Amino acid sequence: MSPRDPSAPLAGRKALVLGAGVAGLSAACALRGVGADVEILEQAAEITEVGAGLQISPNGVRVLRALGIDPHDLGDPAEAVELRDMSGRLVTRLALPADPGFYLCHRADLIAALERAARAQGVHVQLLQRVEKVTLNPDGAEVITAVGAHHATGLLIGADGLHSRLRPVLNGAAAPFFTGQVAWRAVIPGDGGAPVAQVFMGPGRHLVSYPLRAGRLRNIVAVQECDTWAAEDWNHPDDPAALREAFARFGGPVPGWLAAVDTLFLWGLFRHPVARHWTDGAGRAALLGDAAHPTLPFMAQGANMALEDAATLARCLAATPDDPAQALARYGTQRAPRTRAIVQAANRNAKAYHLRPPFASVAHGILRLGGALAPGAALRRFRWIYDFDATRD
């Protein structure tokens, strides 16, 4: 259905989205696709992303295609995931299905594609709009920015990430706790390697790497258990020597990759609860993306869950356009259990990657044997994640 079709389910309805990241832009595209007039408030001066890679799994690919975005325009389909020990020795290889595929893409390319799609559909984006206060009232919601501008809306979507202004209005304050892990991320010049995600596992630490942009770049994310607290925001520069020291005992291609790192960012990994209340109960406001369900990065599902949220939100609102309270209640009911399960799966993966001797040798042996006897079994454990289609009831 055309987003400008006057018979569209949400034709003439206004929606205000906080945040122009993956969650906010995908929500704007999905809501515009069912007829809503959508405006985005973004605090940055421009919609951009610093260098970082991400993985779009089949559950996210289905949403992108429904939004009119071809994942082939964003990155390469991944052939496999390889789990390796710290020496670089292969533990097991998980071949990935080609349809609908797993894609390795640069976050900036996904953001740019979503922004193009949103603007092409007539979504209005206002930059330099740092939100100071959110108030719910009988008629909807009001947002006040740092410069004193007031924005009133009948439907407010909080897609404004970890520091969401809407989440505490719906849930009260919640203090995250430090997991005892820090993560580094870097993008280095590519080596033209095959589109394979590699995970190098060591005691108390692991490193993930995969090529981006047809092998012209390589993404690196490295995680270490650490007693020293680090800030949660992920744009804090760090000394590459610290990363090289932390992974000095790793072999294979890792030393060469780390030698090429000249710009590095560090952030602390904190665990947040999935929001207890996703909506306000009266059809005025809803949370989406990291504002609702921050996750550790060990299942590569942060962006994918945000895409699922966007598709589900639009689908629920379109199904009962005259009863937004019911629609938003259905949205929260559908999304909360699934996102909670994915967050828990990511928490478990963090422990599995960091095993120490003698447990690591035993676990790796089991993985090798399982990979030889039942090559697809490990991936099938997560079919409940990847086979999901948020674009359908």
C-alpha positions as CSV (number, residue, x, y, z in Angstrom):
1,M,0.0,0.0,0.0
2,S,1.3,3.4,-0.9
3,P,2.3,5.5,2.1
4,R,0.4,8.4,0.5
5,D,-2.7,6.4,-0.1
6,P,-5.6,8.2,1.8
7,S,-7.1,4.7,2.5
8,A,-3.9,3.6,4.3
9,P,-4.7,2.4,7.8
10,L,-2.8,5.3,9.5
11,A,-3.5,8.0,6.9
12,G,-3.5,11.4,8.5
13,R,-2.2,10.1,11.9
14,K,0.9,11.8,13.2
15,A,3.8,10.0,14.9
16,L,6.9,11.5,16.5
17,V,10.0,9.3,16.7
18,L,12.9,10.1,19.0
19,G,16.2,9.1,17.6
20,A,17.5,8.5,14.0
21,G,19.5,5.3,14.5
22,V,18.6,1.9,13.2
23,A,15.6,1.7,15.5
24,G,14.2,5.2,14.8
25,L,14.7,5.2,11.1
26,S,13.3,1.7,10.6
27,A,10.3,2.6,12.7
28,A,9.8,5.8,10.7
29,C,9.9,3.8,7.4
30,A,7.5,1.2,8.7
31,L,5.0,3.7,10.1
32,R,5.2,5.8,6.9
33,G,4.5,2.6,5.0
34,V,1.1,2.2,6.6
35,G,0.2,5.9,6.1
36,A,1.4,7.8,9.2
37,D,2.8,11.3,8.9
38,V,6.2,10.8,10.6
39,E,8.6,13.2,12.1
40,I,12.0,12.3,13.7
41,L,13.9,14.3,16.3
42,E,17.6,13.6,16.3
43,Q,20.1,15.3,18.6
44,A,23.1,15.0,16.3
45,A,24.0,17.6,13.7
46,E,23.8,15.0,11.0
47,I,22.7,11.4,10.6
48,T,25.9,9.4,10.5
49,E,27.7,6.5,12.2
50,V,31.3,6.1,13.2
51,G,33.0,3.0,11.7
52,A,31.6,-0.3,12.9
53,G,30.3,-3.5,11.4
54,L,27.2,-5.4,12.1
55,Q,25.5,-8.6,11.1
56,I,22.0,-8.8,9.6
57,S,20.6,-12.2,10.1
58,P,17.5,-13.6,8.2
59,N,15.0,-12.2,10.7
60,G,16.4,-8.7,10.0
61,V,16.8,-9.3,6.2
62,R,13.0,-10.0,5.9
63,V,12.2,-6.6,7.5
64,L,14.7,-4.8,5.3
65,R,13.1,-6.3,2.2
66,A,9.7,-5.3,3.4
67,L,11.0,-1.8,3.8
68,G,12.2,-1.8,0.2
69,I,15.9,-2.1,1.0
70,D,18.0,-4.8,-0.8
71,P,20.5,-6.2,1.7
72,H,22.9,-6.9,-1.2
73,D,23.3,-3.1,-1.4
74,L,24.5,-3.0,2.2
75,G,27.1,-5.8,2.3
76,D,28.1,-9.3,1.4
77,P,26.2,-12.5,2.3
78,A,28.3,-14.4,4.9
79,E,29.3,-17.9,4.0
80,A,30.0,-19.2,7.5
81,V,30.9,-18.6,11.1
82,E,34.1,-20.1,12.2
83,L,34.9,-20.7,15.9
84,R,38.6,-20.9,16.6
85,D,40.7,-21.3,19.7
86,M,43.2,-18.6,20.7
87,S,46.0,-20.2,18.6
88,G,43.8,-19.8,15.5
89,R,43.1,-23.5,15.2
90,L,39.6,-24.2,13.8
91,V,37.2,-25.6,16.3
92,T,34.1,-25.8,14.1
93,R,32.6,-24.1,11.1
94,L,29.0,-23.3,10.8
95,A,27.9,-23.0,7.2
96,L,25.2,-20.3,6.7
97,P,22.2,-20.7,4.4
98,A,22.1,-18.4,1.4
99,D,18.4,-17.6,1.5
100,P,17.4,-15.2,2.9
101,G,21.0,-15.0,4.1
102,F,23.2,-13.5,6.7
103,Y,24.9,-10.2,5.7
104,L,28.0,-8.5,6.9
105,C,27.6,-4.8,6.6
106,H,28.9,-1.5,7.8
107,R,26.6,0.2,10.2
108,A,27.0,3.5,8.4
109,D,25.7,1.9,5.2
110,L,22.6,0.5,6.9
111,I,21.9,3.9,8.5
112,A,22.4,5.7,5.1
113,A,20.0,3.2,3.4
114,L,17.3,3.7,6.0
115,E,17.7,7.5,5.9
116,R,17.3,7.5,2.1
117,A,14.2,5.3,2.4
118,A,12.7,7.5,5.1
119,R,13.3,10.8,3.3
120,A,12.1,9.3,0.0
121,Q,8.8,8.5,1.7
122,G,8.4,12.0,3.1
123,V,9.5,11.4,6.6
124,H,10.5,14.8,8.2
125,V,13.8,14.7,10.0
126,Q,14.8,17.5,12.4
127,L,18.4,17.5,13.5
128,L,20.0,19.2,16.6
129,Q,17.0,18.3,18.7
130,R,18.3,17.1,22.0
131,V,15.3,16.0,24.1
132,E,15.2,17.3,27.7
133,K,11.8,16.2,28.8
134,V,8.9,14.0,27.8
135,T,5.4,14.4,29.3
136,L,2.3,12.3,28.7
137,N,-1.0,14.0,28.8
138,P,-4.6,13.0,28.0
139,D,-4.3,14.0,24.4
140,G,-0.9,12.4,23.7
141,A,2.6,13.4,24.5
142,E,4.7,16.5,24.6
143,V,8.5,16.7,24.0
144,I,10.6,19.6,25.1
145,T,14.1,20.0,23.6
146,A,17.2,21.7,25.0
147,V,16.5,24.9,23.1
148,G,12.9,25.1,24.5
149,A,11.0,23.9,21.5
150,H,7.8,22.1,22.2
151,H,6.6,19.1,20.1
152,A,3.1,17.7,20.6
153,T,2.1,14.3,19.2
154,G,-0.6,11.8,19.5
155,L,1.9,8.9,19.2
156,L,5.4,9.1,20.6
157,I,8.0,6.4,19.7
158,G,11.0,6.2,22.0
159,A,13.8,4.9,19.8
160,D,16.4,6.9,21.6
161,G,18.7,4.2,22.8
162,L,20.3,3.4,26.1
163,H,19.7,6.9,27.5
164,S,16.1,7.1,26.4
165,R,14.0,10.0,27.7
166,L,10.8,8.0,27.3
167,R,11.8,4.8,29.0
168,P,12.0,6.2,32.6
169,V,8.6,7.9,32.1
170,L,7.1,4.5,31.4
171,N,9.2,2.4,33.8
172,G,11.0,4.7,36.3
173,A,14.7,4.7,36.8
174,A,16.7,1.5,36.4
175,A,20.4,1.2,37.2
176,P,22.3,-1.1,34.9
177,F,25.2,-3.1,36.3
178,F,28.7,-3.6,35.0
179,T,29.2,-7.1,33.7
180,G,33.0,-7.1,34.4
181,Q,33.7,-7.0,30.6
182,V,35.0,-4.3,28.3
183,A,34.9,-4.3,24.5
184,W,37.1,-2.7,21.9
185,R,36.1,-2.1,18.3
186,A,38.1,-1.1,15.3
187,V,37.9,-1.1,11.5
188,I,41.2,-1.7,9.7
189,P,42.1,-1.9,6.0
190,G,40.7,-5.1,4.5
191,D,42.7,-8.1,3.2
192,G,40.1,-9.3,0.7
193,G,39.2,-12.2,2.8
194,A,36.2,-14.5,2.2
195,P,32.9,-13.3,3.8
196,V,33.3,-15.3,6.9
197,A,32.8,-14.2,10.5
198,Q,35.6,-15.6,12.7
199,V,35.4,-15.9,16.5
200,F,38.7,-16.5,18.4
201,M,38.1,-17.8,21.9
202,G,40.5,-17.6,24.8
203,P,40.4,-17.6,28.6
204,G,38.5,-14.6,29.8
205,R,38.4,-13.0,26.3
206,H,37.4,-13.4,22.7
207,L,37.8,-11.6,19.4
208,V,35.3,-11.4,16.5
209,S,36.3,-10.3,13.0
210,Y,34.8,-10.2,9.5
211,P,35.3,-8.3,6.3
212,L,33.2,-5.3,5.2
213,R,32.5,-3.7,1.9
214,A,33.7,-6.5,-0.3
215,G,36.8,-7.1,1.7
216,R,38.1,-3.5,1.5
217,L,37.7,-3.1,5.3
218,R,37.8,-5.5,8.3
219,N,35.7,-5.2,11.4
220,I,37.2,-6.2,14.8
221,V,35.3,-6.5,18.1
222,A,37.3,-7.8,21.1
223,V,36.0,-8.5,24.5
224,Q,37.9,-9.0,27.8
225,E,36.9,-9.8,31.3
226,C,38.1,-6.9,33.4
227,D,37.7,-5.6,36.9
228,T,38.2,-2.0,35.8
229,W,35.0,-0.1,35.1
230,A,34.7,1.5,31.7
231,A,32.0,3.9,30.4
232,E,29.1,2.4,28.6
233,D,29.0,4.7,25.6
234,W,30.9,3.2,22.8
235,N,32.8,6.2,21.4
236,H,35.6,6.5,23.9
237,P,39.0,6.4,22.2
238,D,41.6,4.0,23.6
239,D,45.3,3.2,23.0
240,P,45.7,0.3,20.4
241,A,48.6,-0.9,22.6
242,A,46.1,-1.9,25.3
243,L,44.2,-4.1,22.8
244,R,47.5,-5.7,21.5
245,E,48.6,-6.4,25.1
246,A,45.2,-8.0,26.0
247,F,45.4,-10.3,23.1
248,A,49.1,-10.8,22.9
249,R,48.8,-14.6,23.3
250,F,46.4,-15.0,20.3
251,G,47.7,-16.5,17.1
252,G,46.6,-17.0,13.5
253,P,45.8,-13.8,11.7
254,V,45.0,-11.9,14.9
255,P,48.5,-10.4,15.6
256,G,48.6,-9.0,12.0
257,W,45.1,-7.5,12.3
258,L,45.9,-5.9,15.7
259,A,49.1,-4.4,14.3
260,A,47.0,-2.6,11.7
261,V,44.8,-0.9,14.3
262,D,45.5,2.8,14.7
263,T,42.0,4.1,15.8
264,L,40.3,2.2,18.6
265,F,37.2,2.7,20.7
266,L,36.5,1.1,24.1
267,W,33.2,0.7,26.0
268,G,32.1,-1.1,29.1
269,L,29.5,-3.9,28.8
270,F,26.5,-3.3,31.1
271,R,23.5,-5.5,31.6
272,H,20.1,-3.8,31.5
273,P,16.7,-5.3,32.1
274,V,14.3,-5.6,29.3
275,A,11.7,-2.9,29.8
276,R,8.8,-4.0,32.0
277,H,6.4,-1.5,30.3
278,W,6.9,-1.0,26.6
279,T,3.8,1.3,26.2
280,D,1.9,3.7,28.3
281,G,-1.4,1.7,28.3
282,A,-3.4,4.5,26.6
283,G,-2.0,4.3,23.0
284,R,0.1,7.4,23.3
285,A,3.7,6.1,23.5
286,A,5.9,3.0,22.9
287,L,9.5,2.0,23.2
288,L,11.6,0.5,20.5
289,G,15.1,-0.9,20.0
290,D,17.8,-0.4,22.7
291,A,15.4,1.9,24.6
292,A,13.3,-1.3,25.3
293,H,15.8,-4.1,25.3
294,P,19.6,-3.3,25.4
295,T,21.6,-6.4,24.8
296,L,25.1,-7.6,25.1
297,P,26.7,-8.1,21.6
298,F,27.1,-11.8,21.8
299,M,24.3,-12.9,19.5
300,A,24.7,-10.0,16.9
301,Q,21.0,-9.3,17.3
302,G,20.8,-5.6,18.4
303,A,20.0,-4.2,15.0
304,N,17.9,-7.2,14.1
305,M,15.7,-6.8,17.1
306,A,15.2,-3.1,16.3
307,L,14.1,-4.0,12.8
308,E,11.7,-6.6,14.1
309,D,10.3,-4.0,16.6
310,A,9.6,-1.6,13.8
311,A,7.8,-4.1,11.6
312,T,5.7,-5.4,14.5
313,L,4.8,-1.9,15.7
314,A,3.5,-0.8,12.3
315,R,1.7,-4.1,11.7
316,C,-0.1,-3.9,15.1
317,L,-1.1,-0.3,14.6
318,A,-2.4,-1.0,11.1
319,A,-4.4,-3.9,12.3
320,T,-6.5,-1.8,14.7
321,P,-6.0,1.8,13.6
322,D,-9.0,3.0,15.6
323,D,-7.8,1.5,18.9
324,P,-4.1,2.5,19.4
325,A,-4.2,1.4,23.0
326,Q,-5.0,-2.1,21.9
327,A,-2.5,-2.0,19.1
328,L,0.3,-0.9,21.3
329,A,-0.6,-3.4,24.0
330,R,-0.4,-6.2,21.3
331,Y,3.0,-4.8,20.2
332,G,4.4,-5.0,23.7
333,T,2.9,-8.4,24.3
334,Q,4.4,-9.8,21.1
335,R,7.9,-8.3,21.5
336,A,8.7,-8.5,25.2
337,P,9.0,-12.3,25.6
338,R,11.0,-12.8,22.4
339,T,13.5,-10.0,23.0
340,R,14.0,-11.2,26.6
341,A,14.8,-14.7,25.3
342,I,17.3,-13.2,22.8
343,V,19.0,-11.1,25.5
344,Q,19.3,-14.2,27.7
345,A,20.9,-16.1,24.8
346,A,23.4,-13.4,24.4
347,N,24.3,-13.5,28.1
348,R,24.9,-17.3,27.8
349,N,27.2,-16.8,24.8
350,A,29.4,-14.5,26.7
351,K,30.3,-17.3,29.1
352,A,30.8,-19.9,26.4
353,Y,33.4,-17.8,24.6
354,H,35.5,-17.3,27.7
355,L,36.1,-20.7,29.1
356,R,39.4,-21.5,30.8
357,P,41.4,-24.7,30.9
358,P,40.5,-27.5,31.4
359,F,36.9,-26.7,30.5
360,A,37.8,-24.9,27.3
361,S,39.5,-28.1,25.9
362,V,36.5,-30.2,26.7
363,A,34.0,-27.8,25.3
364,H,36.1,-27.3,22.1
365,G,36.3,-31.1,21.7
366,I,32.6,-31.4,21.9
367,L,32.1,-28.7,19.3
368,R,34.6,-30.4,17.0
369,L,32.9,-33.8,17.3
370,G,29.4,-32.2,16.9
371,G,30.5,-30.3,13.8
372,A,31.8,-33.6,12.3
373,L,28.8,-35.7,13.2
374,A,26.0,-33.2,12.8
375,P,27.3,-30.1,10.9
376,G,24.1,-28.1,11.1
377,A,23.1,-28.9,14.6
378,A,24.8,-25.9,16.3
379,L,23.0,-23.4,13.9
380,R,19.7,-25.2,14.3
381,R,19.8,-24.3,18.0
382,F,19.0,-20.8,17.0
383,R,16.4,-21.3,14.3
384,W,13.9,-19.8,16.7
385,I,15.8,-16.5,16.2
386,Y,16.6,-16.7,12.5
387,D,13.4,-18.2,11.1
388,F,11.2,-15.5,12.7
389,D,9.3,-13.2,10.4
390,A,8.1,-10.0,12.0
391,T,6.4,-8.8,8.9
392,R,3.7,-11.4,9.3
393,D,1.2,-12.3,12.0
